[in-house]
Amino acid sequence: MISDIHLGFAIAVLAANLLAGAWGGVAWLRRTPSTWFWYLLRAAQVIVVVQVGLGVALLAGDRRPADDLHYLYGSAPLLITLVSEMMRIGAAHRELAEVPDVHALERAEQVAVARRVVVREMGVMTVGALLIVSLALRAMFTSS
């Protein structure tokens, strides 16, 4: 039962991260901030957390994958999610470091800076989502 749910969530991890990655990639290339990207990304992140939790439940129930690499590839998306979030914060800081005093800028300039921050953050998170897709595919190929 749990293994069937785990398989379903594996497909959901792939689909959600691929959708978020594609949406984010297009928005990033256009340099257009997208609210929907963030909704899709957060949903994909929740699915990753649930999937890893299901994998831990299977492991606790003494279910083992055919290949021990499945543990690495199955848990790596959670790590990528966390690392991407840290890199997103760093990207925002780098963008803001180029502006001596945001509050001294005109309103239009502040909006432009905010837009650059969001686009840079979207780029980082898009790469993370697409990396999760590749790791999740690999995890599926190493499952039992």
Secondary structure in CASP SS format (residue, H / E / C, confidence):
PFRMAT SS
TARGET T0000
AUTHOR 0000-0000-0000
METHOD secondary structure of the structure
MODEL  1
M C 1.00
I H 1.00
S H 1.00
D H 1.00
I H 1.00
H H 1.00
L H 1.00
G H 1.00
F H 1.00
A H 1.00
I H 1.00
A H 1.00
V H 1.00
L H 1.00
A H 1.00
A H 1.00
N H 1.00
L H 1.00
L H 1.00
A H 1.00
G H 1.00
A H 1.00
W H 1.00
G H 1.00
G H 1.00
V H 1.00
A H 1.00
W H 1.00
L H 1.00
R H 1.00
R C 1.00
T C 1.00
P C 1.00
S C 1.00
T H 1.00
W H 1.00
F H 1.00
W H 1.00
Y H 1.00
L H 1.00
L H 1.00
R H 1.00
A H 1.00
A H 1.00
Q H 1.00
V H 1.00
I H 1.00
V H 1.00
V H 1.00
V H 1.00
Q H 1.00
V H 1.00
G H 1.00
L H 1.00
G H 1.00
V H 1.00
A H 1.00
L H 1.00
L H 1.00
A H 1.00
G C 1.00
D C 1.00
R C 1.00
R C 1.00
P C 1.00
A C 1.00
D C 1.00
D C 1.00
L H 1.00
H H 1.00
Y H 1.00
L H 1.00
Y H 1.00
G H 1.00
S H 1.00
A H 1.00
P H 1.00
L H 1.00
L H 1.00
I H 1.00
T H 1.00
L H 1.00
V H 1.00
S H 1.00
E H 1.00
M H 1.00
M H 1.00
R H 1.00
I H 1.00
G H 1.00
A H 1.00
A H 1.00
H H 1.00
R H 1.00
E H 1.00
L H 1.00
A H 1.00
E C 1.00
V C 1.00
P C 1.00
D C 1.00
V H 1.00
H H 1.00
A H 1.00
L C 1.00
E C 1.00
R H 1.00
A H 1.00
E H 1.00
Q H 1.00
V H 1.00
A H 1.00
V H 1.00
A H 1.00
R H 1.00
R H 1.00
V H 1.00
V H 1.00
V H 1.00
R H 1.00
E H 1.00
M H 1.00
G H 1.00
V H 1.00
M H 1.00
T H 1.00
V H 1.00
G H 1.00
A H 1.00
L H 1.00
L H 1.00
I H 1.00
V H 1.00
S H 1.00
L H 1.00
A H 1.00
L H 1.00
R H 1.00
A H 1.00
M H 1.00
F H 1.00
T C 1.00
S C 1.00
S C 1.00
END
